[in-house]
Amino acid sequence: MAKRIGILSDTHSCWDDRYAKHFAECDEIWHAGDVGDIDVVRRLEDVAPIVRGVSGNIDHGDVCRRFREVEEFTVEGVNVFMTHIGGYPGRYQPGVERILRDGKIRLMVTGHSHILKVMWDEKWGVLHINPGAAGYHGWQKERTLIRLTLDAGNIRDLEVIELGKYKI
């Protein structure tokens, strides 16, 4: 059965009611780190039955007790690797290529850069996604989310959701 997934990162304690609006039909929400306040996770849990995440470099306390730095899991036949700081195709952090190979990963989700990236890695057969930053803290000019569907080993219907310009 297909699953709709909402992906965000780098909220830095920011809650925007549009997260709930855009992820309302999602079966799972994934947060790729730099959550900030654990209340962001609690509010996401009100939106979707499953919330997965990783801790980022600004996270501490309850967020780090809830989320590890690295997660590997399978949803609808798609092996997923998620970490906050992992690099991207051609510029992975040390050890990431081994994880992609050994885990037969098909989808890699990272955060940290605040830069939206959706890139296919031909070498490893992996779709790399960095959803950009959903929060206000940082240097991003546009706040973004990702929504996609996982279905019987396939990744489809990927959408980039723009939340508007960054405001100082």
Residue pairs with C-beta under 8 A, 6 or more apart in sequence:
1 76
2 76
2 149
2 150
2 151
2 152
3 27
3 28
3 75
3 76
3 149
3 150
3 151
4 25
4 26
4 27
4 28
4 147
4 148
4 149
5 26
5 27
5 28
5 29
5 30
5 75
5 147
5 148
5 149
5 150
6 19
6 22
6 23
6 26
6 28
6 29
6 30
6 47
6 48
6 145
6 146
6 147
7 29
7 30
7 31
7 32
7 109
7 129
7 131
7 145
7 146
7 147
7 148
8 19
8 29
8 30
8 31
8 32
8 131
8 134
8 145
8 146
9 31
9 32
9 33
9 34
9 56
9 84
9 110
9 111
9 112
9 130
9 131
9 132
9 133
9 134
10 32
10 33
10 34
10 56
10 111
10 112
10 114
10 132
10 133
10 134
10 135
10 137
10 138
10 140
11 31
11 34
11 35
11 36
11 40
11 133
11 134
11 135
12 34
12 36
12 58
12 133
12 135
12 136
12 137
12 138
13 35
13 36
13 37
13 39
13 40
13 135
13 137
14 36
14 40
14 134
14 135
14 136
14 137
15 39
15 40
15 43
16 134
16 143
16 163
18 163
19 43
19 44
19 47
19 134
19 145
20 43
20 46
20 47
22 145
22 147
22 161
23 29
23 44
23 47
23 48
23 145
23 147
24 47
26 47
26 48
26 147
27 48
27 49
27 50
28 48
28 49
28 50
28 51
28 52
28 75
29 44
29 47
29 48
29 50
29 51
29 52
30 51
30 52
30 53
30 82
30 109
31 40
31 41
31 44
31 51
31 52
31 53
31 54
31 67
32 53
32 54
32 56
32 82
32 83
32 84
32 109
32 110
32 111
32 112
32 130
32 131
33 53
33 54
33 55
33 56
33 57
33 59
33 67
33 83
33 84
33 85
33 111
33 112
34 56
34 57
34 58
34 59
34 84
34 111
34 112
34 135
35 41
35 53
35 55
35 56
35 59
35 63
35 67
36 58
36 59
36 63
36 135
36 137
37 63
38 61
38 62
38 63
38 66
41 51
41 53
41 63
41 66
44 51
45 51
52 71
52 73
52 82
53 66
53 67
53 71
53 82
54 67
54 68
54 69
54 70
54 71
54 82
54 83
54 84
55 63
55 64
55 66
55 67
55 68
55 69
55 84
56 84
56 85
56 111
56 112
57 84
57 85
57 112
59 67
69 83
69 84
70 81
70 82
70 83
70 99
71 80
71 81
71 82
71 83
72 79
72 80
72 81
72 82
72 99
72 103
72 105
73 79
73 80
73 82
74 80
75 150
76 150
76 151
76 152
76 153
77 150
77 152
77 153
77 154
78 106
78 107
78 150
78 153
78 154
78 155
79 103
79 104
79 105
79 106
79 107
80 105
80 106
80 107
80 108
80 109
81 96
81 99
81 100
81 103
81 105
81 107
81 108
81 109
82 108
82 109
82 110
83 96
83 110
84 110
84 111
84 112
85 93
85 110
85 111
85 112
86 92
86 93
86 96
86 108
86 110
87 93
87 96
87 110
88 110
88 117
88 119
88 128
88 130
89 119
89 120
89 121
89 123
89 124
89 126
89 128
90 121
92 100
96 108
97 124
99 105
100 108
100 121
100 124
100 126
101 124
105 124
105 126
106 125
106 126
106 127
106 153
106 155
107 126
107 127
107 129
107 150
107 155
108 121
108 126
108 127
108 128
108 129
109 129
109 130
109 131
110 128
110 129
110 130
111 130
111 131
111 133
112 130
113 130
114 132
114 133
114 138
114 139
114 140
115 130
115 132
115 140
116 130
116 131
116 132
116 142
116 144
116 160
117 128
117 129
117 130
117 132
118 127
118 128
118 129
118 130
118 146
118 158
118 160
119 127
119 128
120 126
120 127
120 128
121 127
121 128
127 155
129 146
129 158
131 144
131 145
131 146
132 140
132 142
132 143
132 144
133 140
133 143
133 144
134 143
134 144
134 145
134 163
135 143
136 143
136 166
136 167
138 166
140 166
141 165
141 166
142 162
142 163
142 164
142 165
142 166
143 162
143 163
143 164
143 165
143 166
144 160
144 161
144 162
144 163
145 160
145 161
145 163
146 158
146 159
146 160
146 161
147 157
147 158
147 159
147 161
148 155
148 156
148 157
148 158
148 159
149 155
149 156
149 157
